[in-house]
Amino acid sequence: MIEFKLPSLGADMDEGTLLEWRIAPGEAVRRGQVVAVVDTAKAAVDVECWQDGTVLDLLIQPGDKVPVGTPIATLLEAGETPETVQRPARVAKPAQPALAPGTATSVAPPASRARISPAARKRAAELGIDAGALTGTGPQGAVSLADVEAAAKPAVPVDRQAAMRQAIAAAMSHSKREIPHYYLGETIPLGAAMAWLSAHNAGLPPEQRLLPGVLLLKAVALALRDYPQLNGYWQDGAFRAAPGIHLGVAVALRQGGLIAPALHDVADKPLEQLMVELGDLVQRARSYSLRSSELSDASLTVTQLGDQGVDSVFGVIYPPQVALVGVGRIAERPWVEEGRLCVMPSAQFSLAADHRASDGHYGARFLGEVRRLLQTPDSL
């Protein structure tokens, strides 16, 4: 039997609220299938199953808020049946002791009737509220008209932006406190890349054109193949390489806040496919509709703030990742090419890396590889 636990969808998630089950007891599920929708501080997330099985029990109900790691369902593995597995023990209600014949039993007196003012009783009836279920704040605990009116007000919705800011602050404080950051910067010429991009996009409709950002993501991903110490996680006191190159893409939300879902297998996909997937990912991030794997799989995050007009950005590593790449705006700058002064489109790249997993020499070589790849855009 498998315990399906509420997964951690990032270092800034401590708990989640179940919004919806997409499965039922007795139903067969497969790896990657969306089984539940969970609300976090940042989004409503489609939670995926991590292996095949058959649903045995659903342990929590919609509306329940539980900490990360709490079992929320149980699954049967192949060959198991409900009769062959031992379910988690349930708390039994204490039995009443047996009484000898002729022994009198004591009967508890009925609960006293709740005190309520006539005006409050009338208003509760108008609103369809059970006044007896309310806690009174009047004299001797009486339910007042104000208590009834307060009960009729809708619950105040969670301020997602405030919760998101708190979650981001907690994760970044942890990062700066625990991770020994080192920072490197490199201005990379993009003349060849921009010329290739212009030629590629010529004659294409707008929806099929590539944006510069997708070239930069692909270059970072290809460079990580040769520098795997930057692509993974620091967990349990050691570096663990990621199983794939899944780049977290920092997305600024329209209502405020930031989220960095993963674009999967970036090094292995053609630019056109990455462009489509990137557009879809950004759209769903801004509509608070993401999958759990997109929030938990990122192995290195890339933040591009060039469209905001900044020349450079030095980011904070998102734990348990061990590196972050920042990219500033692409702009024409004075450049020396083969001993001659010219104007060259370029961008400032930065690397924030965890000194426990790599050192400055390794990080500098990685940025050098990103620069080399962008001089030969056909290789992307």
Stockholm file with secondary structure:
# STOCKHOLM 1.0

chainA/1-380         MIEFKLPSLGADMDEGTLLEWRIAPGEAVRRGQVVAVVDTAKAAVDVECWQDGTVLDLLIQPGDKVPVGTPIATLLEAGETPETVQRPARVAKPAQPALAPGTATSVAPPASRARISPAARKRAAELGIDAGALTGTGPQGAVSLADVEAAAKPAVPVDRQAAMRQAIAAAMSHSKREIPHYYLGETIPLGAAMAWLSAHNAGLPPEQRLLPGVLLLKAVALALRDYPQLNGYWQDGAFRAAPGIHLGVAVALRQGGLIAPALHDVADKPLEQLMVELGDLVQRARSYSLRSSELSDASLTVTQLGDQGVDSVFGVIYPPQVALVGVGRIAERPWVEEGRLCVMPSAQFSLAADHRASDGHYGARFLGEVRRLLQTPDSL
#=GR chainA/1-380 SS CEEEECCCCSTTCCEEEEEEESCCTTCEECTTCEEEEEECSSCEEEEECSSCEEEEEECSCTTCEEETTCEEEEEECTTCCTTTSCCCCCCCCCCCCCCCTTCCCCCCCCCCCCCBCHHHHHHHHHHTCCGGGSCCCSGGGCBCHHHHHHHHSCCCCCCHHHHHHHHHHHHHHHHHHHCCEEEEEEEEECHHHHHHHHHHHTTCCGGGCCCHHHHHHHHHHHHHHHCGGGSEEEETTEEEECSSCCEEECEECTTSCEECCEETTGGGSCHHHHHHHHHHHHHHHHTTEEEHHHHHCCSEEEEECGGGTCSCCCCCCCTTBCEEEEECCCEEEEEEETTEEEEEEEEEEEEEEETTTCCHHHHHHHHHHHHHHHHCGGGC
#=GC SS_cons         CEEEECCCCSTTCCEEEEEEESCCTTCEECTTCEEEEEECSSCEEEEECSSCEEEEEECSCTTCEEETTCEEEEEECTTCCTTTSCCCCCCCCCCCCCCCTTCCCCCCCCCCCCCBCHHHHHHHHHHTCCGGGSCCCSGGGCBCHHHHHHHHSCCCCCCHHHHHHHHHHHHHHHHHHHCCEEEEEEEEECHHHHHHHHHHHTTCCGGGCCCHHHHHHHHHHHHHHHCGGGSEEEETTEEEECSSCCEEECEECTTSCEECCEETTGGGSCHHHHHHHHHHHHHHHHTTEEEHHHHHCCSEEEEECGGGTCSCCCCCCCTTBCEEEEECCCEEEEEEETTEEEEEEEEEEEEEEETTTCCHHHHHHHHHHHHHHHHCGGGC
//
